[in-house]
Amino acid sequence: MNSQTIAFSGSHIDRADHIRNDPEALEALKTWEARLLRMDGLDPVLTPDNTLDWGSLADASPDSELVFLGLDGPGDEVRGCFAEVRPSYPSGSPHAGPASWNAMAVLEAGELAAYGGARSLVGWHARHRFCAVCGSPTELAKGGWQRTCTNADCKSEHFPRVDPVTIMTVECEGKLLLGRQPRFPQGRYSALAGFVEPGETIEEAVAREVFEEAGVRARDVEYVISQPWPFPSSLMIGCHAFADDPAIVMDETEMEDVRWFTRDEVAEALEATARGEQGRAFGAPPRTAVAHALLRWWVERG
């Protein structure tokens, strides 16, 4: 599958890792030409043309920290791109809200990816102002790709992390296992998902989550596709697996319903989503979700 078709992938910003470790090069980029990504808390700010709103470093608060996102622009016009970490914690939920869903619907792929990376990074800084080892304040380092403890006896280094999440379709007797959580829109079903736990492989996490949520034993796990998901900072690892026994024993503490759907039902649900409608058997995940790509991949492979 082409990863460029996945929401939050394909950023046009060069991360320029070599500059992060060069304080002089970083400072040289902080000119009037540098761009500052405008954000409302963790939400994107869009122009009337539905593009990301970029300002200058002069727009940043004097007591904010600046995170270096990378370089953008052709040839001699390349400019440094930054985001602002304000001293107060960003307002709003760490999960996707109306502004983020709107951005997913209207932003060009490269811009959506740029916003997603910035959102995850700014959110991480906001949550890690204090050292997890000794509790002392931390300060930004390496252009925002590290925080360092200010306690001279500690000096622990902390780095931005992503949380790996397996999201998987399971096939048995030509049908696909999907479920719905109570928070889903009415009629929506999606692939089962869960965080990878310490000491697990991706394959083990898939098998465990499927059994925990649906009571189904999954086997022959294969990787399909991945997606950065900046709410707050996950990496969705899309997989497909098979099962020999379709009997379902649902975890009612997490799931509202789990059931098997035929290939025709999944295909019709995807077609309905493309028309802005809900399928006859169920409502498919939105096109911006990696679950949608997994369902389409399964239908198209036949």
Buried (B, 14 or more C-beta within 10 A) or exposed (E): BEEEEBBBBBBBBBBBEEBBEEEEBBEEBBEEEBBBBBBEBBBBBBEEEEEBBBBEBEEBEEEBBBBBBBBBBEEEEBBBBBBBBBEEEBEBEBEBBEBBEBBBEEBEBBBBBBBBBBBBBBBBBBEBBBBEEEEBEBEBBBBBBBBBBBBEEBEBBBEBEBEBBBBBBBBBEEBBBBBBBEEBEEBBBBBBBBEBEEEBEBBBBBBBBBBBBBBBBBEEBEBBBBBBBBBBBBBBBBBBBBBEEBEBEBBEEBBEBBBBBEBEBBBBBBEBBEEEEBBEBBBBBBBBBBBBBBBBBBBEEE
